[in-house]
Amino acid sequence: MISARFAGSLAAMQLFLLFFLLTLVTTMWAKGKYRKAYDEELKNIAASGLTGADLARMILQARGIEVVEIVRGKGLFADYYDPEHKRLFLAPQHYGGSTFTALGIAAHEAGHVLQHRDGHQPLQWRISAIRATIFLSLPIAALGLFMMIVPGMAKMGVYLLAFGWSLVAGYNLVTLPVELDASERARQVLDSIRPFRNLDERLGVERMMRAASAAYVDGVFTVISWLGSWFLPSSDSEN
């Protein structure tokens, strides 16, 4: 009986650890792809002279969206659309920057506004998943880490840590299609309004949009963005 319970516990632990490793590998791949594109396209300045805020505004106006504020956020994790208050946050370097990186990220975030306007249901699932990650998975994982250093509770701590991280894995499954769809919606608008001066500019921005889709697979990254939008006041906004 004891050996059977031990075998069951071991199998459960192995399953949780597998979830943990798969999520970790996926996150590392996504962040690596994003970082490479981010750094490379940061060196390229748009010949059009458009800033991230300009391009986001053009995308929204092309679809008749006038009620969303484009806000200069604070900090590195300020790129986020808040559908409840209809505010599109962009980090300072993306709000006022004219690099391909700034334009690509701004366009991607504008894609989330288009999703919200069209009632894209998976976007609502994503929002619910973010809240679950903030209020459920992160506290569980933190408790697990604490219990791992408490004598006699290390195994339970491993369970909790792996369970909390597996919730992040579930978040990732919900997020990826939403992020890809956001970039695709923005790309379709860009194809119709043609705001770029040359092919290099268009291709560079589109590359950054694809990289941004992969980056936000990282649930922790997105949670930090949410928390930043809650606790860091914005410094400027445009209607």
N, C-alpha and C positions, 0 to 999 in steps of 0.2 A: 504493500500500500504506500509506504513512504517512498520507495524507489519510483513508483508510478507518478506520484505527485512531483518528485524531483525532476523526472523526465519531462513532465508537462511544463513545469516552470522553466526548465532549460530551453525547451522548444519555443515557449513564448518569448523568452529573453532574446533568443536568436532571431526570431521574427522581428521584434522591435528594433534590434540592432541592424537588421537588414534594411528596414525602413530608414533608419538614421543614416546609414552609409549611402543609400541611394539618393536621399535628399541632399546630403552633403556634396556628393559628386555632381549632381545636377546643378546645385547652387554655384559650385566652384566653376563649372563649365560656363554657365550663364554669365557670371560676373567677369570671368576672364575674357569672354567674347565682347562684353560691353566695354570693359576697360581698354581693350586694344583699339576698338573703333573710336571710343571717346578720345583717347590720347592722339590718335592719328588725325581725326577730323577737327580736333581743336586747333590744329596748325593752319587750317584752311579758312580763309575769310571769304564770305559771300560777295561776289561782284555786285549783286543787286543792292547791297547796303542794308538789307532788311535785318531787323533784330528779331529775337525770338518772340517778343511781345507783338511785333508787327505781323509776323507770319501767323501766329495763333489768331490774332484779330481778323486777318484776311480769311482764314479758314472758316471761322464762325460766321462772319458776315456773308460769306458765299452761300451759307445755308440758312440765312435769315435769322441768326441768333444774335440778339442785341442785349439780352438781359444778364449775360454772364460777365462778371468782373475778371479782368486779367490782372493779377496781383503780383507785385514784387515781394517774394518771400525773404526769409532770412535763413542763413545756414546752407549747408551742402545738400540737405535732404528736404528741399522745399518744393519739389516738382510734384504737384498733386492737384487733382480736381475734386472739389468738395461739392457734390450734387445737392446736398441739403441747403447750402447757402449760395449755391451757384457762383462759386469763386474758383478760378483757375490760378493756382499758385505756380510761380516759376522762380527758381533760384536766381539770385542777382546776376550771375554770369550767363544765365540762359535768358533771362528777361531782357537785358540790354545788350547781350552779345550778338555778334554777327558771324560767328563761326558756324561751320556746318554742324558741329556738335549742338550748339545752342538752338539752331533752327530745327534740327531733327527731334530733339527732346520736346521742344515747344509744340511741334506738329503732332507728335505722338500724344501728348497730353490733351491737345485740342480734340483728338479723336475720341477721347473719353466723353467729352462734352457732346459730341455727335451721337454717341451711344445713348447717353442719358436722354437727349432730345427725342430719339427714336424709340425709347422705351425698351432698350436692349436688356432682356431679362437676366442673362448671365452677369451683367454688370452689377445688378442687385445682389446676386449670389456672391460676387466678389466682395462687395461691401460688407455683407454679413460674415464672410470668411475672415476679413480683416479684423472685425470686432471680436470674433471668436478667438483669433490668434492673440489679440491684445489681452483680452480678459480671461482667457482659459489656458491656452497652450503655454504662453510665456511664464505665468505663475506656476503652472505645474512643473515645467522644466526647471525653474529656479528652485522650487521645493526639492525636486529630485537631486539637484546638485548639492544642496545643503545636506540632505539625508545621506548622501554618499560618504560624507566625512564623519557622520555620527556612528560610533561603534554599534554594531549589530543591526544597522539599518541600511547598509550599503546596497544590498540586493534590491530592496524596495526603492531606493534612490535611483538605481539604474532603470527599473521599470518606469518610474515616473518621468525620468528624463527622456527615455525613448518614446514614451507615450506622448509627451508634450511635443517632441520633435515630429512624431508621425502625424500630428494634427497640422503641423506646418507643411508636411508632404501633401496632405489632402488639400490644403490651401493652394499649393502650387498647381495641382491638377485643375482646380477651378480657374486659376489666374491665367494660365498660358493662352487658352483660346480667346479670352477677353482682351489680352494685350495685343495679340496678333490682329484681332479684328479692329482694334482702335487704330493701329498703324495703317491698316488697309483702308479704312474709311477716310483717314486724313490724306492718304496717297491719292485716292480717287478725286478728292477736292483739288489737290495740287495739280493733278493732270488736267483738270478743267479750267483752272484760273491761270496756270502757267506763270508763277511769280518769279522764276529764276532766269538769270541772264544767259546761262550756258549749260551744257550737258554735265560738265564736271560738278557744278553746283547741285543740280538735281540729283545726280547719282550719289553724291556725298551725303546729302540730307536723307535720302532714302535708306542708305546704308545705316545711318545713325538711328533712324526710326526702327529698323529691324533689330538693331542691337538693343535699343531701349525695350523692345518687346521681350527679349530674352532676359534682360536685367531684372525686370520686375517679377520674374518667376521666384526670386528670392523673397520669401515672406518676411524675413527679418528686415530687409531693406525697406519694404513697403510699410511695415509697422513703424519704423523710425520716421518715415515721411509723414505718416498720419500724426504721430506724436509731435513732430516738429510743427505741423500746421495748427495743432491745438495750443501749444505752449509758447510758440514764438510769434509775436505780433508781426503783422505785415508792415512794410515801410512805405508802400506806395500802391496805387491801384489805378486801373484805367477801365472805363466803361466800354 
